[in-house]
Amino acid sequence: MTLIAATTWLWELDGWIIAAGVLCAVASSLVGNFLVLRRMSMLGDAVSHAVLPGLAAAFLITGSRQSLPMFVGAAIVGVLTALLTQWIRNFGKVDEGASMGVVFTTLFALGLVMIVQAADTVDLDPGCVLYGAIEFTPLDTLMVGNFDIPRVVVVLGIVTIINLLFVMLFYKELKLTSFDPVLADTMGLPSAWVHYGLMTLVAITAVASFESVGNILVVAMMVVPAAAASMLTDRLPMLILISACIGAASAVLGHLTAIAVPGWFGFGSTSTAGMMALTAGLLFSLVVVFSPKSGLLFNFARRQQLAFSILGEDVLAYVYRYEEKDEPQAITRKRMQKKLIASSTATSIVLAWYRWRGMLLQRGDQYGLSESGRASAALLVRSHRLWEQYLVDQAGVATDRIHGQAERLEHFTGRKFRDELERQTAYPSSDPHGRPIPAEGVNPDRVNPERAIAEGSASNEHGLEKPTS
């Protein structure tokens, strides 16, 4: 089923199509959130496939393709699908996905056999099964008061209200059974009834949406908005709200895109339901990339920030250790880059950043620590050497293997952890290699701040100067 591209907006046509799509999206997302939380995302797909024998049985019994018997037959089989899936999972001790696969493939095959028996008298459109007939929504109407409203909009409106009431009335039970079903059982909550109620609503929502929007859109709207919203928030109320908004936006933008975009490429038509599902996928892709919580862009930025932070601490610790020596060598950028196995760009950025913060001092191509830099470096070196002592004393690690492990742990060790390490290792004054463990406070007499650069330079006439930013 296709929608011929048009340039004129008609509320009588486009408005009702969007209304049907939005109601389908909101109704599906309300129950879809809990499917995603329960790791049962594909139950909607299973139900939408498994209703075929219900449709066939309704036709064989009534001899009619009217909507009401078809809806009742599909709804009964949809609920049966949910119940059988749970039963096989509980009593057959199989995975949730496997139980869904067994039920919906068996019922779908049964439906095909029944359809063959009625093949001479029933006309089935495979495209309608996939894409629905949302473009024909305004043609089948009911009188509601003094208004002529499409029957699909009425049905989906009722289903949306029922789903919303269910979520509101059983919010606590849904929340507990989704996140911690064992706790819900110990608290005496009717978790089984809540689960079966949710599965029943999933089946009814899928069946109610099936005729108008087809298999593709109802499955997409049950999973994609909830999955996208879960990447934006960890709070369940916001998850429900955001998923409904994403679903509604997908319906609106999908229909507008179905009208406008084909004409840009010289085509005359496209599937509205398919474009709505595609729009939902595109919105999900945007969330995957730009989500502040777990998006690729922000994750990359956080990883880079962490990498620069660790490299910066390594630079401070490196300079500190060289300044500890009685005869330090000149500390240059190239020497640090080679020792820390870092790129030239990353090393230059870190050095510029710590110079701007006043933690590193530079003259020419040589570097030294300022008082604030030395204080930070001393704490990092203290963490490192306490970890080395702990690994030898408490973990029995050989001294030739402790440096690498301590180097990884030192960046994530705070004051309380350092105090506990010190207590566990009986307050050592030196590490297993005999190097002194810096005190917790700043000790400016431990190292001469100008010695490293002064001794590595042919002339120290002007001393260290703090660079300007």
KATASUL-V588720 format. One record per residue. N is the residue number from 1. RES is the residue in three letters. NEAR is the number of other C-alpha atoms within 10 Angstrom. D_FIRST is the distance of its C-alpha to the first C-alpha in Angstrom with 1 decimal. Layout:
N&RES&NEAR&D_FIRST  N&RES&NEAR&D_FIRST
This chain:
1&MET&20&0.0  2&THR&20&3.8  3&LEU&18&7.0  4&ILE&17&9.9  5&ALA&18&12.9  6&ALA&14&15.7  7&THR&9&19.3  8&THR&8&20.1  9&TRP&11&19.8  10&LEU&10&19.4  11&TRP&11&20.4  12&GLU&11&19.1  13&LEU&14&15.5  14&ASP&19&15.7  15&GLY&15&18.5  16&TRP&21&16.9  17&ILE&27&13.7  18&ILE&27&16.3  19&ALA&20&18.5  20&ALA&27&16.0  21&GLY&34&15.4  22&VAL&26&19.2  23&LEU&26&20.2  24&CYS&32&18.1  25&ALA&34&19.6  26&VAL&31&23.1  27&ALA&32&23.1  28&SER&33&22.0  29&SER&35&24.5  30&LEU&27&27.3  31&VAL&26&27.4  32&GLY&32&26.1  33&ASN&27&29.3  34&PHE&25&31.4  35&LEU&22&29.3  36&VAL&20&29.9  37&LEU&17&33.6  38&ARG&14&34.0  39&ARG&13&32.5  40&MET&16&29.9  41&SER&22&26.8  42&MET&20&24.8  43&LEU&28&25.4  44&GLY&29&22.1  45&ASP&20&20.4  46&ALA&26&22.8  47&VAL&32&22.1  48&SER&29&18.3  49&HIS&23&19.0  50&ALA&29&22.0  51&VAL&30&20.6  52&LEU&26&19.3  53&PRO&23&22.8  54&GLY&25&22.9  55&LEU&24&19.8  56&ALA&25&21.3  57&ALA&21&24.7  58&ALA&22&23.7  59&PHE&21&22.3  60&LEU&17&25.4  61&ILE&10&27.7  62&THR&11&26.4  63&GLY&14&24.7  64&SER&13&22.1  65&ARG&16&18.5  66&GLN&11&19.6  67&SER&12&18.6  68&LEU&11&22.2  69&PRO&19&23.3  70&MET&22&20.1  71&PHE&20&20.6  72&VAL&17&24.3  73&GLY&21&23.9  74&ALA&29&21.5  75&ALA&25&23.8  76&ILE&17&26.9  77&VAL&24&25.6  78&GLY&32&24.4  79&VAL&23&28.0  80&LEU&20&29.5  81&THR&26&27.7  82&ALA&27&29.3  83&LEU&17&32.6  84&LEU&17&32.8  85&THR&23&31.9  86&GLN&19&34.8  87&TRP&13&37.1  88&ILE&18&36.7  89&ARG&17&37.3  90&ASN&13&40.4  91&PHE&8&42.0  92&GLY&10&40.8  93&LYS&10&41.8  94&VAL&11&38.8  95&ASP&12&36.6  96&GLU&17&33.8  97&GLY&16&31.2  98&ALA&12&32.7  99&SER&19&32.7  100&MET&25&29.0  101&GLY&15&28.3  102&VAL&14&30.5  103&VAL&23&28.9  104&PHE&25&25.2  105&THR&14&25.5  106&THR&13&27.8  107&LEU&22&25.6  108&PHE&20&22.4  109&ALA&16&24.5  110&LEU&16&25.9  111&GLY&21&22.5  112&LEU&16&21.7  113&VAL&14&25.0  114&MET&19&24.4  115&ILE&22&21.1  116&VAL&12&23.0  117&GLN&13&25.5  118&ALA&16&23.0  119&ALA&12&21.0  120&ASP&8&22.6  121&THR&12&21.7  122&VAL&16&18.3  123&ASP&10&14.9  124&LEU&10&12.8  125&ASP&10&9.2  126&PRO&10&9.8  127&GLY&13&6.3  128&CYS&18&6.4  129&VAL&20&9.8  130&LEU&18&9.3  131&TYR&25&6.8  132&GLY&28&7.3  133&ALA&22&6.4  134&ILE&26&8.7  135&GLU&23&7.9  136&PHE&17&9.3  137&THR&25&12.2  138&PRO&21&14.8  139&LEU&12&14.5  140&ASP&12&16.0  141&THR&15&19.3  142&LEU&14&22.7  143&MET&10&26.1  144&VAL&11&27.7  145&GLY&7&31.1  146&ASN&6&30.7  147&PHE&9&27.2  148&ASP&12&23.9  149&ILE&19&21.7  150&PRO&21&18.2  151&ARG&20&18.7  152&VAL&28&16.6  153&VAL&26&18.8  154&VAL&16&21.8  155&VAL&16&21.1  156&LEU&25&20.3  157&GLY&19&23.3  158&ILE&15&25.5  159&VAL&22&24.4  160&THR&22&25.1  161&ILE&14&28.5  162&ILE&15&29.3  163&ASN&23&28.6  164&LEU&16&30.6  165&LEU&12&33.5  166&PHE&18&33.5  167&VAL&19&33.8  168&MET&11&36.4  169&LEU&11&38.5  170&PHE&12&38.5  171&TYR&14&38.4  172&LYS&13&41.7  173&GLU&18&40.9  174&LEU&22&37.5  175&LYS&17&39.2  176&LEU&17&42.1  177&THR&23&40.2  178&SER&20&37.7  179&PHE&13&40.5  180&ASP&12&43.4  181&PRO&18&42.9  182&VAL&12&46.5  183&LEU&13&47.9  184&ALA&20&45.8  185&ASP&14&47.2  186&THR&8&50.7  187&MET&11&50.3  188&GLY&8&49.4  189&LEU&17&45.9  190&PRO&12&43.6  191&SER&20&41.4  192&ALA&13&40.2  193&TRP&11&39.0  194&VAL&16&37.4  195&HIS&19&35.5  196&TYR&15&34.4  197&GLY&15&33.4  198&LEU&21&31.3  199&MET&25&29.6  200&THR&20&29.0  201&LEU&24&27.3  202&VAL&28&25.2  203&ALA&29&24.0  204&ILE&23&23.5  205&THR&28&21.6  206&ALA&32&19.3  207&VAL&28&18.8  208&ALA&24&18.4  209&SER&30&15.7  210&PHE&28&13.9  211&GLU&21&12.3  212&SER&28&11.0  213&VAL&30&10.4  214&GLY&24&10.4  215&ASN&26&13.1  216&ILE&20&12.9  217&LEU&29&13.6  218&VAL&30&16.1  219&VAL&26&18.1  220&ALA&26&18.2  221&MET&34&19.4  222&MET&33&22.0  223&VAL&27&23.5  224&VAL&26&23.0  225&PRO&32&24.5  226&ALA&32&27.3  227&ALA&22&28.1  228&ALA&24&28.2  229&ALA&25&30.4  230&SER&23&32.7  231&MET&18&33.6  232&LEU&21&34.6  233&THR&17&36.8  234&ASP&11&38.8  235&ARG&10&39.1  236&LEU&16&37.0  237&PRO&11&36.7  238&MET&14&35.6  239&LEU&23&33.2  240&ILE&23&31.5  241&LEU&15&31.5  242&ILE&20&30.3  243&SER&29&27.4  244&ALA&26&26.2  245&CYS&18&26.6  246&ILE&24&24.8  247&GLY&33&21.8  248&ALA&26&21.8  249&ALA&22&22.2  250&SER&28&19.3  251&ALA&32&17.0  252&VAL&19&18.6  253&LEU&16&18.9  254&GLY&24&15.4  255&HIS&26&14.0  256&LEU&18&16.8  257&THR&17&16.2  258&ALA&25&12.6  259&ILE&24&14.1  260&ALA&17&17.2  261&VAL&15&17.2  262&PRO&16&15.1  263&GLY&16&17.5  264&TRP&8&20.4  265&PHE&8&19.6  266&GLY&8&18.8  267&PHE&11&15.0  268&GLY&17&13.0  269&SER&18&9.6  270&THR&21&8.4  271&SER&21&6.5  272&THR&30&8.7  273&ALA&31&9.4  274&GLY&23&10.1  275&MET&22&12.3  276&MET&32&14.0  277&ALA&26&14.9  278&LEU&18&16.1  279&THR&23&18.1  280&ALA&28&19.7  281&GLY&18&20.7  282&LEU&14&22.2  283&LEU&18&24.1  284&PHE&22&25.4  285&SER&15&26.6  286&LEU&14&28.4  287&VAL&21&30.1  288&VAL&20&31.1  289&VAL&15&32.8  290&PHE&17&34.3  291&SER&20&35.0  292&PRO&15&38.7  293&LYS&15&38.9  294&SER&17&37.7  295&GLY&18&35.8  296&LEU&16&36.6  297&LEU&14&38.3  298&PHE&16&40.5  299&ASN&16&41.3  300&PHE&13&42.4  301&ALA&12&44.5  302&ARG&12&46.1  303&ARG&12&46.9  304&GLN&12&48.4  305&GLN&12&50.4  306&LEU&12&51.7  307&ALA&13&52.6  308&PHE&17&54.5  309&SER&14&56.2  310&ILE&17&57.4  311&LEU&20&58.6  312&GLY&20&60.4  313&GLU&21&62.2  314&ASP&20&63.0  315&VAL&23&64.6  316&LEU&25&66.7  317&ALA&23&67.8  318&TYR&17&68.6  319&VAL&24&70.8  320&TYR&24&72.5  321&ARG&16&73.4  322&TYR&17&74.9  323&GLU&25&76.9  324&GLU&17&78.3  325&LYS&12&80.0  326&ASP&10&83.6  327&GLU&12&83.0  328&PRO&17&79.4  329&GLN&17&77.9  330&ALA&21&76.3  331&ILE&20&72.8  332&THR&17&70.5  333&ARG&17&66.8  334&LYS&16&66.8  335&ARG&13&68.8  336&MET&18&66.4  337&GLN&17&63.3  338&LYS&12&64.8  339&LYS&11&65.9  340&LEU&14&62.7  341&ILE&11&60.5  342&ALA&14&58.4  343&SER&11&56.9  344&SER&13&59.0  345&THR&9&56.3  346&ALA&15&55.9  347&THR&22&59.7  348&SER&14&60.3  349&ILE&13&57.8  350&VAL&18&59.4  351&LEU&21&62.9  352&ALA&15&62.0  353&TRP&16&60.4  354&TYR&18&63.5  355&ARG&22&65.9  356&TRP&15&64.1  357&ARG&14&64.4  358&GLY&18&68.1  359&MET&21&68.0  360&LEU&24&68.9  361&LEU&23&71.8  362&GLN&20&72.0  363&ARG&17&74.7  364&GLY&9&73.8  365&ASP&12&71.6  366&GLN&20&73.1  367&TYR&23&71.7  368&GLY&29&73.3  369&LEU&28&72.4  370&SER&19&73.1  371&GLU&18&74.3  372&SER&14&70.8  373&GLY&23&69.4  374&ARG&25&72.2  375&ALA&20&71.6  376&SER&20&67.9  377&ALA&26&68.7  378&ALA&24&71.5  379&LEU&23&69.1  380&LEU&24&66.7  381&VAL&26&69.6  382&ARG&24&70.9  383&SER&29&67.6  384&HIS&27&67.6  385&ARG&30&71.2  386&LEU&30&71.0  387&TRP&26&68.0  388&GLU&28&70.0  389&GLN&29&72.9  390&TYR&24&70.6  391&LEU&21&69.0  392&VAL&18&72.5  393&ASP&15&74.1  394&GLN&10&71.3  395&ALA&10&68.9  396&GLY&11&71.5  397&VAL&15&69.7  398&ALA&13&72.0  399&THR&14&73.0  400&ASP&9&71.6  401&ARG&12&68.1  402&ILE&20&68.0  403&HIS&15&67.3  404&GLY&11&63.7  405&GLN&14&62.8  406&ALA&20&64.7  407&GLU&18&63.1  408&ARG&13&59.6  409&LEU&13&60.8  410&GLU&23&62.9  411&HIS&17&60.0  412&PHE&11&58.8  413&THR&18&62.2  414&GLY&12&63.3  415&ARG&11&66.6  416&LYS&9&66.5  417&PHE&12&65.4  418&ARG&19&68.3  419&ASP&16&70.7  420&GLU&13&69.6  421&LEU&21&69.9  422&GLU&20&73.3  423&ARG&13&74.4  424&GLN&15&73.0  425&THR&17&75.0  426&ALA&12&78.2  427&TYR&14&78.1  428&PRO&17&78.7  429&SER&14&80.1  430&SER&15&78.8  431&ASP&19&76.0  432&PRO&19&76.6  433&HIS&11&77.3  434&GLY&9&80.0  435&ARG&12&78.3  436&PRO&15&78.8  437&ILE&20&76.1  438&PRO&21&75.8  439&ALA&12&76.5  440&GLU&14&73.8  441&GLY&10&75.3  442&VAL&16&75.9  443&ASN&13&79.1  444&PRO&11&79.8  445&ASP&7&83.0  446&ARG&12&81.2  447&VAL&19&80.1  448&ASN&12&81.4  449&PRO&21&78.4  450&GLU&18&79.9  451&ARG&22&81.3  452&ALA&26&78.4  453&ILE&28&78.0  454&ALA&20&81.7  455&GLU&14&82.8  456&GLY&17&80.1  457&SER&16&81.1  458&ALA&8&84.1  459&SER&10&84.8  460&ASN&14&84.0  461&GLU&8&85.9  462&HIS&8&83.1  463&GLY&12&81.7  464&LEU&20&78.1  465&GLU&10&76.2  466&LYS&14&73.1  467&PRO&14&70.5  468&THR&8&68.9  469&SER&9&65.1
